[in-house]
Amino acid sequence: MVSISFIPDWFLNYGIIFQFAFAIITLLVSIYSFRVYRLSGQKKSRTFGLAFLFISISYFIQSFINLAIISELNENVLNLIEFRNLITLDNIAIFFHMIFFVFGLVTLIYMILGGKNRLLYVISLIISALFIFASANNLPFFYIFSSLLLIFILSDYVSNYIKNRNGKTFLIMLAFVFLLVGHLNFIFLATNQLVYVVGNFLEFAAYILILINLLRVIKK
C-alpha cells in the first residue's frame, strides 16, 4: 500500500486499475487454490489459498479507499476538514492494507514450515500486527519487513526449484523474485516516485505467473 502522496499524479488512475487487478487476480489465486485442495486434499493448497485471500483483501481495501479519496480530490472545492478526513482515511487504508498483506506472507511462511503449530501461527500474526502498528507511519519499514518475509519465502521456492527443476517450481520462484524486487523497489518511494510505477508492473507480472501456474495444476 502506498500513500497517494507518493504516487505520480499522471499514474493515479492507472494505479487504481492496477490495485483492482491485483485484488481480482489474487482472489482468483485463492479460489483456485481452495479448488486444488478440494480435488487433492493437500493442506498446503488450502493454506496457500488462505494466504492469497488475505493478500486479496489488502488490495481491495487499497483500491476502494484510494478510489474514494481520488473521487473527493476531483471535487471542485475541498475544505480543510474534508482534507484532514482524507488524510486520516488514507492512513487507515495504509494500515489495514499492511496488516492483511503481512498476514498473507506470514501464512505462506506457516505453510512452508509445515502448517502444524496453529498456536505459533496465531502468535506470529499478533506479533506482525503489533510490528505494523508500531511502524504504521513509516512505509519504508513496512517494505523492509515484508521484503525480509519474501526473502524467506523465496529461499524455499529456490530450494524446491534446485531439487525439482520443473516448470511449475520455476514459475513460482520467478513470481516471488518479482514480488521481492518490487518491494525492495518500494523502499525508495520517498526519493523517486517512478519506483511505484515499476513496482506495480513487477507485482502484476508476479501474480499473473502464480495464477498461470495454478491453472496448469488444475488442468492436470
C-alpha positions as CSV (number, residue, x, y, z in Angstrom):
1,M,0.0,0.0,0.0
2,V,1.3,3.4,-0.9
3,S,0.0,6.8,0.3
4,I,-1.4,8.7,-2.7
5,S,1.2,11.4,-1.9
6,F,3.9,9.0,-3.2
7,I,2.0,8.2,-6.5
8,P,2.9,10.3,-9.6
9,D,-0.1,12.4,-10.5
10,W,-0.3,11.1,-14.0
11,F,-0.4,7.5,-12.7
12,L,-3.2,7.9,-10.0
13,N,-6.0,6.5,-12.1
14,Y,-3.7,3.7,-13.6
15,G,-2.7,2.9,-10.0
16,I,-6.2,2.2,-9.0
17,I,-6.7,0.0,-12.1
18,F,-3.6,-2.0,-11.0
19,Q,-4.9,-2.3,-7.5
20,F,-8.2,-3.7,-8.6
21,A,-6.4,-6.1,-11.0
22,F,-4.2,-7.3,-8.1
23,A,-7.2,-7.8,-5.9
24,I,-9.0,-9.8,-8.5
25,I,-6.0,-11.9,-9.6
26,T,-5.0,-12.7,-6.0
27,L,-8.7,-13.6,-5.3
28,L,-8.6,-16.0,-8.3
29,V,-5.4,-17.5,-7.0
30,S,-7.1,-18.0,-3.6
31,I,-10.2,-19.6,-5.2
32,Y,-8.2,-21.9,-7.4
33,S,-6.0,-22.9,-4.5
34,F,-9.1,-23.9,-2.5
35,R,-10.3,-25.8,-5.6
36,V,-7.0,-27.7,-5.8
37,Y,-7.4,-28.5,-2.1
38,R,-10.9,-29.9,-2.7
39,L,-9.6,-32.0,-5.6
40,S,-6.4,-33.3,-4.0
41,G,-6.9,-32.9,-0.2
42,Q,-3.5,-31.2,0.1
43,K,-3.5,-29.0,3.1
44,K,-0.8,-26.8,1.6
45,S,-3.1,-25.7,-1.1
46,R,-5.7,-24.7,1.5
47,T,-3.1,-22.6,3.4
48,F,-1.8,-21.1,0.1
49,G,-5.4,-20.1,-0.7
50,L,-5.9,-18.5,2.8
51,A,-2.6,-16.6,2.3
52,F,-3.8,-15.1,-1.0
53,L,-7.2,-14.4,0.4
54,F,-5.5,-12.1,2.9
55,I,-3.5,-10.5,0.1
56,S,-6.6,-10.0,-2.0
57,I,-8.4,-8.3,0.9
58,S,-5.4,-6.0,1.3
59,Y,-5.6,-4.9,-2.3
60,F,-9.4,-4.5,-2.2
61,I,-9.0,-2.2,0.8
62,Q,-6.3,-0.3,-1.1
63,S,-8.3,0.1,-4.3
64,F,-11.7,1.0,-2.9
65,I,-10.3,3.6,-0.4
66,N,-7.9,5.2,-2.9
67,L,-10.8,5.4,-5.4
68,A,-12.9,7.2,-2.7
69,I,-10.0,9.6,-2.0
70,I,-9.3,10.4,-5.6
71,S,-13.1,11.0,-6.2
72,E,-13.1,13.5,-3.4
73,L,-9.9,15.2,-4.6
74,N,-11.5,15.6,-8.0
75,E,-14.3,17.7,-6.5
76,N,-14.0,21.4,-7.3
77,V,-13.9,22.5,-3.6
78,L,-12.4,20.8,-0.6
79,N,-12.5,22.5,2.7
80,L,-9.8,21.9,5.4
81,I,-11.9,19.5,7.5
82,E,-12.6,17.3,4.4
83,F,-8.9,17.4,3.5
84,R,-7.9,16.2,7.0
85,N,-10.5,13.5,6.8
86,L,-9.0,12.3,3.5
87,I,-5.5,12.2,5.1
88,T,-7.0,10.1,8.0
89,L,-8.7,7.8,5.5
90,D,-5.5,7.4,3.6
91,N,-3.6,6.4,6.8
92,I,-6.3,3.9,7.8
93,A,-6.2,2.3,4.4
94,I,-2.4,2.1,4.5
95,F,-2.6,0.4,8.0
96,F,-5.2,-2.2,7.1
97,H,-3.5,-3.0,3.7
98,M,-0.2,-3.6,5.5
99,I,-1.9,-5.8,8.1
100,F,-3.6,-8.1,5.6
101,F,-0.7,-8.2,3.3
102,V,1.7,-9.2,6.0
103,F,-0.8,-11.7,7.3
104,G,-0.7,-13.3,3.8
105,L,3.1,-13.5,3.9
106,V,3.1,-15.0,7.4
107,T,0.5,-17.6,6.3
108,L,2.8,-18.6,3.4
109,I,5.7,-19.0,5.8
110,Y,3.4,-21.0,8.1
111,M,2.7,-23.3,5.1
112,I,6.4,-23.6,4.3
113,L,7.2,-24.6,7.9
114,G,4.6,-27.4,7.7
115,G,1.5,-25.7,9.0
116,K,1.2,-27.8,12.1
117,N,1.5,-25.5,15.1
118,R,-1.5,-23.2,15.0
119,L,-0.7,-21.5,18.2
120,L,2.7,-20.4,16.8
121,Y,0.8,-19.2,13.7
122,V,-1.6,-17.1,15.7
123,I,1.3,-15.7,17.8
124,S,3.1,-14.8,14.6
125,L,0.1,-12.9,13.3
126,I,-0.2,-11.0,16.5
127,I,3.5,-10.1,16.6
128,S,3.3,-9.0,12.9
129,A,0.2,-6.8,13.6
130,L,2.0,-5.2,16.6
131,F,5.0,-4.5,14.4
132,I,2.9,-2.9,11.7
133,F,1.0,-0.9,14.3
134,A,4.3,0.4,15.7
135,S,5.6,1.4,12.3
136,A,2.3,2.4,10.7
137,N,3.5,5.8,9.7
138,N,6.8,4.6,8.2
139,L,6.3,2.9,4.9
140,P,10.0,2.0,4.3
141,F,9.9,-0.1,7.5
142,F,6.9,-1.9,6.2
143,Y,8.6,-2.7,2.9
144,I,11.8,-3.7,4.6
145,F,9.8,-6.1,6.9
146,S,7.7,-7.5,4.0
147,S,10.9,-7.9,1.9
148,L,12.5,-10.0,4.7
149,L,9.4,-12.2,4.8
150,L,9.6,-12.5,1.0
151,I,13.3,-13.4,1.1
152,F,12.4,-16.3,3.5
153,I,9.6,-17.5,1.1
154,L,11.7,-17.1,-2.0
155,S,14.6,-19.1,-0.5
156,D,12.2,-22.1,0.0
157,Y,11.0,-21.9,-3.6
158,V,14.6,-21.6,-4.9
159,S,15.4,-24.7,-2.9
160,N,12.4,-26.5,-4.4
161,Y,13.5,-25.5,-7.9
162,I,17.0,-26.7,-7.4
163,K,15.6,-30.1,-6.3
164,N,12.9,-30.5,-8.9
165,R,13.9,-28.4,-11.9
166,N,10.5,-28.3,-13.4
167,G,8.3,-25.5,-15.0
168,K,5.9,-25.2,-12.1
169,T,8.5,-24.6,-9.5
170,F,10.3,-22.2,-11.8
171,L,7.2,-20.1,-12.4
172,I,6.5,-19.8,-8.7
173,M,10.2,-19.0,-7.9
174,L,10.2,-16.3,-10.6
175,A,6.9,-14.8,-9.3
176,F,8.4,-14.3,-5.9
177,V,11.6,-12.9,-7.4
178,F,9.4,-10.2,-9.0
179,L,7.5,-9.6,-5.7
180,L,10.7,-9.3,-3.8
181,V,12.3,-6.9,-6.3
182,G,9.1,-4.9,-6.3
183,H,9.0,-4.5,-2.6
184,L,12.7,-3.6,-2.4
185,N,11.9,-1.1,-5.1
186,F,9.1,0.5,-3.0
187,I,11.6,1.2,-0.1
188,F,12.8,4.2,-2.2
189,L,9.4,5.8,-2.8
190,A,10.3,8.9,-0.8
191,T,13.2,9.7,-3.1
192,N,11.7,8.7,-6.5
193,Q,8.0,8.3,-7.3
194,L,8.7,6.4,-10.5
195,V,9.6,3.3,-8.5
196,Y,5.9,3.0,-7.7
197,V,5.2,2.5,-11.4
198,V,8.0,-0.1,-11.8
199,G,6.8,-1.9,-8.6
200,N,3.2,-2.1,-9.9
201,F,4.4,-3.8,-13.2
202,L,6.6,-6.2,-11.2
203,E,3.7,-7.2,-8.9
204,F,1.4,-7.6,-11.8
205,A,3.8,-10.0,-13.5
206,A,4.3,-11.9,-10.3
207,Y,0.6,-12.5,-9.7
208,I,-0.1,-13.5,-13.3
209,L,2.7,-16.1,-13.1
210,I,1.2,-17.5,-9.9
211,L,-2.3,-17.7,-11.4
212,I,-0.9,-19.3,-14.6
213,N,0.9,-21.9,-12.5
214,L,-2.3,-22.8,-10.6
215,L,-4.4,-23.1,-13.8
216,R,-1.8,-25.5,-15.1
217,V,-2.1,-27.6,-11.9
218,I,-5.9,-27.7,-12.2
219,K,-5.8,-28.7,-15.9
220,K,-3.7,-31.7,-15.0
